Amino acid sequence: MSESDKALTPKDVAQFLEMSTSAAHGVLQLMEVFKIVQKVKRGRSHYFVLKDVYDDEQIEAMLPPKKVGRRSIYDPMIDQFLESGHSLVEMTVENRKANYVRNILRNRISERGLEEQVKALYVDEWVYLEKVE
């Protein structure tokens, strides 16, 4: 690991040691327990580096670049509502139940930290976005 100065996946270790990926993963987990390696998660992949050899900036440089996530279809709806002069707007989305739309809107509002500006309401099978005052 230190010779290449790069973070390795269990698959990389398995190929190097000529063993199965699951066996390499087990070995790496054991090495993590004994504080030999450090596991870093990037997306859905796990990478391993030697513990206490690299600082956080060096580890970040070894990892592949972060992928930019796809923007939700609900984000533009929230943005347009915030830019509009309206204080309450009814929301409808084709092929989606109102309760589902309300939950997704609440999640997007929360993830974007907009709880102080807008909230999603569900009233009698209708979904509304309301500006918080």
C-alpha positions in Angstrom: 0.0 0.0 0.0 2.7 2.5 0.9 4.9 1.7 -2.1 2.1 2.8 -4.5 0.8 5.7 -2.5 -2.7 4.9 -3.4 -5.8 3.6 -1.6 -6.6 0.0 -2.5 -9.9 -1.8 -2.8 -10.3 -5.4 -1.6 -10.3 -6.4 -5.3 -6.8 -4.8 -5.7 -5.5 -6.6 -2.7 -7.1 -9.9 -3.8 -5.4 -9.7 -7.2 -2.0 -8.8 -5.6 -2.2 -11.7 -3.1 -3.9 -14.1 -5.6 -6.9 -14.8 -3.5 -10.6 -14.3 -3.7 -12.0 -10.8 -3.1 -14.1 -12.0 -0.1 -11.0 -13.5 1.5 -9.0 -10.3 0.9 -11.9 -8.3 2.4 -11.8 -10.5 5.5 -8.1 -10.0 5.9 -8.5 -6.2 5.5 -11.2 -6.2 8.1 -9.0 -8.0 10.5 -6.1 -5.6 9.7 -8.5 -2.8 10.5 -9.4 -4.3 13.9 -5.7 -4.5 14.7 -5.3 -0.8 13.6 -3.0 -1.6 10.7 -5.2 -0.2 8.0 -7.9 2.5 7.8 -11.1 2.0 5.8 -12.4 5.0 3.8 -15.7 4.9 2.1 -16.2 6.8 -1.2 -19.6 6.3 -2.7 -20.4 2.6 -2.6 -16.8 1.5 -2.6 -14.4 0.9 0.3 -10.7 1.9 0.1 -8.0 0.9 2.5 -4.8 2.9 3.4 -2.1 2.3 6.0 -3.2 3.7 9.3 -1.3 6.7 10.8 0.9 7.0 7.7 -1.1 9.6 5.8 -3.0 12.7 6.9 -6.6 13.4 5.7 -5.5 15.6 2.8 -3.1 12.9 1.5 -5.9 10.3 1.8 -8.3 12.5 -0.1 -5.8 12.9 -2.9 -5.4 9.1 -3.2 -9.1 8.5 -3.6 -10.9 8.8 -6.9 -12.8 12.0 -7.4 -16.2 12.4 -6.0 -19.0 11.9 -8.4 -21.5 14.7 -8.8 -24.9 13.4 -7.8 -27.9 13.7 -10.1 -30.2 16.5 -9.2 -33.7 15.5 -8.1 -36.7 16.5 -10.2 -38.2 18.1 -7.1 -35.3 20.6 -6.6 -36.4 22.8 -9.5 -39.9 22.8 -8.2 -38.7 24.0 -4.8 -36.4 26.6 -6.4 -39.2 28.0 -8.6 -41.5 28.2 -5.6 -38.9 30.1 -3.5 -38.3 32.5 -6.4 -42.0 33.1 -7.0 -43.9 35.7 -5.0 -46.4 33.1 -3.8 -46.7 32.0 -0.1 -48.6 28.8 -0.8 -48.6 26.6 -4.0 -50.4 23.3 -4.8 -48.0 20.6 -6.1 -48.9 17.8 -8.4 -46.7 15.1 -9.9 -48.0 12.6 -12.5 -48.1 9.0 -11.5 -47.2 9.8 -7.9 -49.4 9.7 -4.8 -49.7 12.9 -2.9 -48.3 11.4 0.3 -45.2 10.2 -1.6 -44.7 13.6 -3.2 -45.0 15.3 0.2 -42.4 12.9 1.7 -39.9 13.5 -1.1 -40.3 17.2 -0.9 -39.7 17.1 2.8 -36.6 15.1 2.3 -35.3 17.5 -0.4 -36.1 20.5 1.8 -34.3 18.9 4.8 -31.2 17.8 2.7 -30.8 21.3 1.3 -31.3 22.9 4.7 -34.3 25.0 3.7 -36.5 24.1 6.7 -36.5 27.8 7.8 -37.8 28.9 4.4 -40.3 26.4 3.1 -42.3 23.4 4.3 -44.4 20.7 2.5 -47.9 20.1 3.6 -50.4 17.2 2.9 -54.0 18.2 3.3 -57.0 16.1 2.0 -55.0 14.3 -0.8 -53.3 17.6 -1.9 -49.7 18.6 -1.4 -48.7 22.2 -0.9 -45.5 24.1 -0.5 -45.7 26.9 2.0 -43.2 29.6 2.8 -42.3 29.8 6.4 -42.6 33.3 8.0 
